[in-house]
Amino acid sequence: MAVELDILGASILIVDDQEANVRLLSRLLADAGYRRVTSTRDPTQVCALHRQTRFDLILLDLQMPGMDGFSVMEGLKTNTRESYLPVIVLTAQPGHKLRALQAGAKDFISKPFDLVEARTRIHNMLEVRLLYRRLEAYSEELERAVAERTAELRESEARYRSLTELASDWYWEQDELGEFTKVSGPVMEMLGIRVPTLQGDAAVQPADGWDEAERSVLQASIAARQPFLDYALHRVAPDGSRQQFRVSGQPMFDQACRFIGYRGIGVEMAAGK
């Protein structure tokens, strides 16, 4: 039912220099339920009208004074916004049918009109046209999605380079639950942790010795989704040596502005007894 309503709501242009033919086709379309029908007896106006409206279907007479239907179709092909030519030609000359199809017309209606045949050809043409428009819209949406994803990846790569080009000992990423998802550099040896998602092992908790006050402040920043720069962390290793680190990080968000984790860098500053 929805498809039929879309077809009856299609925009149609009748082009014929004979007033009687225009009236006949207009009445046929109105009786069939089509609501957006326009007509012109001037073939020189067709290209301009189509640029303004992008008709779903043009019923085009081939034999008109001043500018015939073949010339009109050539003009319509210059519309760079669309490669599809939505034309059914109207002709009383059987020899013109093949030439018209070769020129880009999608179908033809013979004169004098068989009203049942004309109505059927128009409906079938619009059904195909509707499917083409939907495919066109889907292709455009897909191109937009690819462009957005490409821009997102480029931004991610730029952030990664900006971080790794700094003087750092490791690069890290965490998901929204705080689990490490990516580590580059000797972070496991330096911080005494293992990353299950990278190693395939059971999780091992960080070694003792961290300054709990410093860690609490850092955890509060992360919980508040705040960036941090060169934050100092200290750790006393099991052998009694003291390690000092500087860590920087920033929150990550997806296209829907949903928090998805943190990424950052770290550097070991000094060690001593």
C-alpha positions, -999 to 999 in steps of 0.1 A, spaced: 0 0 0 28 24 9 46 17 -24 13 24 -44 9 57 -25 45 66 -34 38 58 -71 6 80 -71 25 108 -55 52 108 -82 58 140 -102 49 137 -139 55 161 -168 34 159 -200 52 174 -230 31 176 -262 24 205 -286 -12 192 -292 -36 206 -266 -60 176 -271 -33 151 -262 -23 171 -231 -59 171 -219 -64 134 -227 -32 123 -207 -40 147 -179 -75 132 -175 -61 96 -177 -36 103 -150 -61 122 -127 -86 93 -131 -58 68 -121 -51 88 -89 -19 107 -98 -18 139 -79 13 158 -91 9 162 -129 24 192 -148 22 199 -185 38 221 -212 33 225 -249 67 242 -252 96 217 -256 122 243 -250 111 246 -214 115 209 -205 151 210 -194 146 240 -172 115 225 -156 133 192 -150 162 209 -133 138 227 -110 116 197 -102 135 165 -110 104 148 -124 99 111 -117 85 107 -152 84 127 -184 58 118 -211 75 132 -242 60 136 -276 86 130 -303 72 151 -331 69 188 -321 77 220 -341 109 239 -332 124 212 -310 116 175 -314 116 149 -286 151 136 -296 166 171 -291 148 174 -257 163 141 -246 198 152 -256 193 184 -235 181 163 -205 213 143 -207 233 174 -198 217 174 -163 248 163 -143 228 157 -111 213 125 -126 223 99 -151 189 82 -153 166 96 -180 130 91 -168 113 94 -202 84 76 -220 81 88 -255 48 94 -273 49 86 -310 27 76 -339 58 65 -360 67 28 -354 102 35 -369 109 60 -342 105 36 -313 139 19 -316 157 52 -322 140 66 -291 151 37 -269 187 40 -282 186 77 -274 178 69 -237 140 67 -234 129 39 -211 97 30 -229 72 43 -254 34 47 -258 19 45 -293 -5 71 -308 -34 70 -310 -34 61 -273 -47 28 -260 -57 41 -225 -53 8 -207 -18 2 -222 -8 38 -215 -19 35 -178 0 2 -174 32 14 -190 32 46 -169 26 26 -137 53 1 -145 77 29 -153 71 47 -121 75 14 -101 109 10 -116 117 47 -110 108 44 -74 131 15 -69 159 34 -87 154 64 -64 156 42 -33 188 26 -46 202 60 -53 193 72 -18 208 41 -3 240 46 -23 242 82 -11 237 72 25 264 45 21 288 71 7 281 94 36 287 66 61 320 57 44 331 93 43 322 97 80 341 65 89 371 75 69 372 109 86 369 92 120 398 68 111 419 97 99 412 116 131 421 85 152 453 81 132 462 118 137 456 115 175 477 83 176 506 100 157 504 131 179 507 109 210 533 86 198 555 113 183 559 127 219 587 114 240 569 84 255 577 49 266 544 35 259 510 41 243 478 27 258 441 25 253 413 14 277 377 6 272 348 22 290 352 -4 318 389 5 323 403 -26 307 434 -23 286 426 -29 249 458 -17 233 494 -13 246 525 -3 227 558 -3 245 572 -19 277 542 -10 298 538 -45 312 574 -46 326 572 -10 338 539 -11 355 539 -48 365 507 -56 347 496 -80 320 469 -74 294 446 -104 290 431 -92 257 466 -91 242 482 -120 260 453 -145 262 461 -151 299 440 -147 330 440 -112 344 468 -104 369 463 -75 392 489 -46 392 517 -52 417 516 -34 450 536 -3 457 516 24 441 509 57 458 473 53 466 466 90 470 480 97 435 460 68 420 428 80 437 432 115 421 438 99 387 409 76 390 386 105 399 397 124 368 390 93 346 356 89 363 348 125 355 359 119 318 386 146 322 418 147 302 451 148 321 486 158 312 519 147 327 502 134 358 528 120 383 526 85 395 550 68 419 556 32 427 579 13 450 590 -19 434 594 -52 454 632 -47 454 627 -13 472 635 8 441 613 38 435 599 44 401 583 77 388 560 80 358 543 107 339 511 98 322 488 117 299 454 107 286 422 118 270 387 104 269 374 89 236 338 92 224 320 77 194 299 94 168 269 94 192 290 111 218 290 80 240 321 75 261 341 45 249 373 47 269 407 65 273 439 66 253 472 81 263 509 78 267 533 73 296 570 78 303 593 66 331 610 96 346 635 82 371 643 53 394 663 51 427 666 36 461 
